[in-house]
């Protein structure tokens, strides 16, 4: 479901844009940035690199952690690890043992109305989504190429699309997901 309703998109663009086009615009935003402006639950399977590492870097901001298991052993928040919400990381007190796919984290992340940056960033995202949707709507051949059913995306080679995406917050280039 897109960030903008059809009525909100129409208020921003003065054009009635169908829901499937808004959904395609949201998909382009999600390809552009890992940040989300709604609660998003994800299961991430990671590999430990050494017992000296103590941090798991996830997508910020973390709202909650449902479970964290290392080598099939469930860890307990505040006893075995701490959540660094805005940073998007977990600090594991005993370290992360070496292993292949030995760490599983189920967590919820995203900017919601409870987050301090939501009010500053959400209007930018909604505006960009409406403008991207308008661009795709007015260029139906492009929409056919990137629609949710095709599995293809624009790959951000379109300069106009990049300009529309540019106000949306994105992690620094050195950020690891």
Secondary structure as the mmCIF struct_conf table of DSSP 4:
data_model
#
loop_
_struct_conf.conf_type_id
_struct_conf.id
_struct_conf.beg_label_comp_id
_struct_conf.beg_label_asym_id
_struct_conf.beg_label_seq_id
_struct_conf.end_label_comp_id
_struct_conf.end_label_asym_id
_struct_conf.end_label_seq_id
BEND BEND1 UNK A 3 UNK A 4
HELX_RH_AL_P HELX_RH_AL_P1 UNK A 6 UNK A 13
BEND BEND2 UNK A 14 UNK A 15
HELX_RH_AL_P HELX_RH_AL_P2 UNK A 19 UNK A 32
BEND BEND3 UNK A 34 UNK A 34
BEND BEND4 UNK A 37 UNK A 38
STRN STRN1 UNK A 40 UNK A 46
STRN STRN2 UNK A 50 UNK A 50
TURN_TY1_P TURN_TY1_P1 UNK A 51 UNK A 52
STRN STRN3 UNK A 55 UNK A 57
BEND BEND5 UNK A 59 UNK A 61
STRN STRN4 UNK A 62 UNK A 70
TURN_TY1_P TURN_TY1_P2 UNK A 71 UNK A 72
STRN STRN5 UNK A 73 UNK A 74
STRN STRN6 UNK A 77 UNK A 77
TURN_TY1_P TURN_TY1_P3 UNK A 78 UNK A 80
STRN STRN7 UNK A 81 UNK A 84
TURN_TY1_P TURN_TY1_P4 UNK A 85 UNK A 88
STRN STRN8 UNK A 89 UNK A 92
TURN_TY1_P TURN_TY1_P5 UNK A 93 UNK A 94
STRN STRN9 UNK A 96 UNK A 96
BEND BEND6 UNK A 100 UNK A 101
STRN STRN10 UNK A 103 UNK A 109
TURN_TY1_P TURN_TY1_P6 UNK A 113 UNK A 114
BEND BEND7 UNK A 115 UNK A 115
TURN_TY1_P TURN_TY1_P7 UNK A 116 UNK A 117
HELX_RH_AL_P HELX_RH_AL_P3 UNK A 118 UNK A 138
HELX_RH_AL_P HELX_RH_AL_P4 UNK A 140 UNK A 146
BEND BEND8 UNK A 147 UNK A 147
TURN_TY1_P TURN_TY1_P8 UNK A 148 UNK A 150
TURN_TY1_P TURN_TY1_P9 UNK A 155 UNK A 156
HELX_RH_AL_P HELX_RH_AL_P5 UNK A 159 UNK A 165
TURN_TY1_P TURN_TY1_P10 UNK A 166 UNK A 167
BEND BEND9 UNK A 168 UNK A 168
TURN_TY1_P TURN_TY1_P11 UNK A 173 UNK A 174
#
